[in-house]
Amino acid sequence: MSIQFTNTLTRKKEAFVPLEPGKVKMYVCGPTVYNYIHIGNARPSIVFDTLRRYLTYRGFEVTFVQNITDVDDKLIRVANAEGISVKEVADRYMDAFNEDLRKLNVLPPDIQPRVMQTIPEIIQFIEGLIEKGYAYESEGDVYFRTGRFAEYGKLSHQPLDELQAGARVEINEKKENPLDFALWKSAKPGEVSWSSPWGEGRPGWHIECSAMALKFLGDQIDIHAGGTDLVFPHHENEIAQSECFTGKVFARYWLHNGMLNINNEKMSKSLGNFLLARDLINHYGGELIRFFMLQGHYRNPINFSDDLLEQAAGGLERIKTAYANLLHRLETARPEEPNGLAEEQAGIVQKLRERFIAEMDDDLNTANAITVVYDAAKEANLYMRNQNVGEQQLVQYRDLLVELTGVLGLQLEQTEGLLDSEIEALIEERTEARKSRNFARADEIRDLLSKKGILLEDTPQGVRWRRK
């Protein structure tokens, strides 16, 4: 079976056929960097990083672009409140975003464009839309004429007349139509701005992605992805802008991940359940959060709770324990398989690999793919029940686990860090330091372990630890 994706545009599962054989052009919407990202923002980053890894695993050459929105009303408010520039705010939180993603083992994008670096291209794009009659200037602002694009609403599957009838928009006499959206906003006093043919101002939100995709990926792209909250209006408006500018289909496949709830409730500041990704990474570790996110199908909503994280931790530990046991048994394995099971074991390993590929081919079904990884760990454990085992068979299972978890962005192999015995010794020293009320030394040990990727949890039963 070929790779298939559920395309939001058609609402159908479709075979994936790239524009150019063997190559994939992929664009994923990034954050507006006015604050640290919340845990919901981390889901698309993890999901579509896994998609990128899988396409690469299947032999495609992937060009992955993810933008940074560094000009926005929220950024301006933060900058004014702190008495610093918008760029300083953006730099701070972009660095924090990239650091969070590194801890989640998300690969850096091939290209990470920023609005501030793309102003000339954005202005040129808007000029083109005006020339073609799809946009108009009004008192220093520029708006897109939604009524001129007959297919407006095709991504969200909402006819134009229904959108107009149900539009909840503020009254703006500058607009010809309430659904028209801003491509360029005239500058207000004290705002960051750039010179343009329409006066000082800055880009609207939607235009940046169209301009960046055109600049770095060309007229057409294979995959455009993001959260379901971006379908309308953001992605709908991207389609309108891009297709009116180029006269071509903008993106062939639109993929959207479901939202994340906290304890079965929508995450919001008003409910007091607004969780920053960095806080959860520091508490649970980035690898566990990534593993948890991939246990559900990307298109479905996912519920986040401490209990579910603990369950995921148990599952991840099963895989890691099997891997550790394989390494241990390799120390005494026989050069030749001693039980007459060489052919059988090779067949089991190959079938597991084929099952994993089939699940991932089927609309990136990471949930079922993880089940295959569990089965691989189970089969490895069953083989290791034999008193004597073959070196080649253990290597096959070891390499399979590394291969499949690697596609999912998990790391079984510890390339650096402390040995378990060293960790236990430091924890014992910290415990003694606390008993003697030497809290400075206790904190020093905790900080040292944290820097080495070790998380501590003080419980009534004693200190528990795990690797990030």
Beta strands, then each sheet from edge to edge (+ up, - down):
strand 1: 4-7
strand 2: 12-15
strand 3: 23-28
strand 4: 61-66
strand 5: 135-138
strand 6: 141-144
strand 7: 181-186
strand 8: 201-203
strand 9: 221-227
strand 10: 251-257
strand 11: 260-262
strand 12: 265-266
strand 13: 302-304
strand 14: 454-459
strand 15: 462-467
sheet 1: 1+ 2-
sheet 2: 4+ 3+ 9+ 10+
sheet 3: 5+ 6- 7+ 8-
sheet 4: 12+ 11- 13-
sheet 5: 14+ 15-
end
